């Protein structure tokens, strides 16, 4: 069987030069704003990198080219990141969040998507478990 050729996909969500701190300071919900600064510091420490605002609402660390094993498509995306959305804090810590199934059982109150972890507020979870998940994700990349 022939190997699929790579095709780079241009996506709308891209890094910007906008201020991450200004973005967080403008989050309306005070608890989400405080939690965002905690996650920001946690991810800065784990990556050793400075955050970048992607598009208008995602705070990302690092940049990685991902290739879909199914389609062969490639795209540039952040290594890890998060977004203080209206409903939840959305954490992008893995392309396959289920790879953290053991940690998720210990994390606390949360929901998951394909590659996202959704948390209402940090007081609902064990921050040490989250820190371990972030570090584990970075080590897998």
Protein Blocks (a to p, Z undefined) as FASTA:
>chain_A
ZZddddddddfbdcdfbdfklmmmmpmblmlmmmmmmmmmmmmmmnopacddehjlbcce
djdddddfklopacdddfbdcdddfkbccddfbfblmlmmmmmmmnopcdddfkbccdfb
fklpcfklmmmmmmmmmmmZZ
